Amino acid sequence: MTATATELASAPPRASGAPEALRSAFYIGKREVRNVLRAPADFLPGLFIPVFFYFIQVGSLSKFATGFGLHNYKAFQLPIGLLFAASNGGSGLNMVMDIESGYFDKLLLTPVNRLALLIGAMGADLCRIFVQNTFVMVLALAAGLEFKTGIAGAAVLVIIASVWGLAYSAIGFGIALKTGSPAATQSAWVIFFPLIFLAPSFAPLNALSGWLRGAARANPVTYLLQGMRALSMEGWVAHDIFVGLIAIAAVGAFTLTLAFRGLLSRVR
Amino acid sequence: MDAIEASGLVKRFPARGDAAPVEAVAGIDLAVKEGEIFGFLGPNGAGKSTTVRVFTTLTKPTSGEARVAGLDIVRNAQAVRRIIGVALQEVGLDGRATGRELLELQAHLYGVGGGEPARRARELLDLVGLADAANRRIQTYSGGMKRRLDLASALVHKPRILFLDEPTSGLDPASRRTVWDEVRRLNDEDGITVFLTTQYLEEADELAQRVAIIDAGSIVAEGTPAELKGSIGADVVTITVPSEKIARAEKALAALKGVKEIRRHKHALTLFIADGSKAVAAVVRLLDEAKVQLDSITVASPTLDDVFLRATGHRIEGETAAVGVA
């Protein structure tokens, strides 16, 4: 029997709020993970490039680094490999493809909390980044990396790098949502270069000079690297690790705001 | 209470770069009764899709009010989304998913729980004839299959009001007929109110119980197809002549007895005349006297395109270069 409009209008809404939003985010994230697995060509370069850079740099700069007093250059370079894996620029591309194809509109037509669409996609991206970071870490350990804080420290390092990846990925999602342009979303990768190269990536901070040293001091990645290197080279140095986490939080506050604003502009 | 109602609905897009601002919806008033199939007919760019995007909460109106099932589309947007099903003009599907996965996800996002999403997906895939392709990736589907899957995804939560934006655009005649049959069945058996936009006259005539004709963002005529066609109160005589003789032909036929209105096009004249078949001989004689070569002449009962022509001065389909009114 046909429901009357009055009945429709007064129909009780389904469960809503945070549990419903998280439930929806789970299904959105599950779909994202499935799509990533179905297009390995999209994420395999994200595994290969950081490993390639790591081994090339360790192979070519290890002897040179002893001049700076760095005798465990593998441990010194590991955070760079992890940051490469965590910031590979693929974030937001699936979302922008959904926007282009019209599927994102289909999702917006459901009663799902808008934030769940972003949280689900970013959650799936976090899983991808975590797997990539774990892969880099396992290969580095297999190649003879001596890790100061042991397996527990290695796990914490992978988690820190993944959380950084999440903060960084918000840039891609923000651009995707704001512009709906795959080219613009892909360009999020460009932001990574000044962040990583204007930091003590290949030599310690005290070995840098002039403007580069000034730029490195203002770069949050410098403090993140110090925290990560504390784990890989020095031990559980709480201060450095804490400052590294603060750096991630500061960048994350900015990038997540960007992503949320992008979402708001898309659903307005 | 009407299923869908709008009052003074306006959607304006601001200027972007060199492009001027656009008023895509220019003050629409309409009411769609519960349980009816309502056709929203107009040419490309008339404002049909924007109206649908406003009703379905994808775009906020610039001004005016609209209600769906009595719910304000701005203030109660989320509640509106629970009630409506939507198939947009651009078939938005996830090409990497299978048909089954897409429908199951859609069901989950509407809060359908337990084993119900899988059951509902099976049911809908059967309904739209895609059971055999259920586990194939959507990127391998044909255009018609994608349309049918899109329609199925709009039905996953058993909506009471269905918005279909150009549902048969780009489909072959057989697939178009399949969609029409399904829309009728949904309306007849399930009592679903259907708001259907189309640029196909035949589609509006076949499916819609009432039709609103939209042009340049405004509704120019509204009623049942029979009422609209009857409102012309005349037969439609169309003659084609060489384009350089069109003005002379128009002048000659202006004196024709019983002619209510003449619309001039590039190569043709459309005459609204009381008894078309009887007027044919007089038309031929007048053109002959004016030394205008007649290429063709047809007499027909009015169509919705004629209603559109009379209201706007141009046709929905075919020639749109109407330039004058007698």
Interface residues (C-beta under 8 A of the other chain):
Chain A: M1 T2 A3 T4 A5 T6 L8 A9 A11 P13 R14 A15 S16 E20 R23 S24 Y27 I28 R31 R34 N35 R38 A39 D98 S101 G102 Y103 F104 D105 K106 L107 L108 L109 T110 P111 V112 R268
Chain B: M1 D2 A3 E34 G35 T56 T57 L58 K60 A69 G70 L71 Q78 A79 R81 R82 I83 I84 V86 L88 E90 V91 G92 L93 D94 G95 R96 A97 E101 L105 Q106 H108 L109 Y110 G111 R137 S153 R160 I161 G191
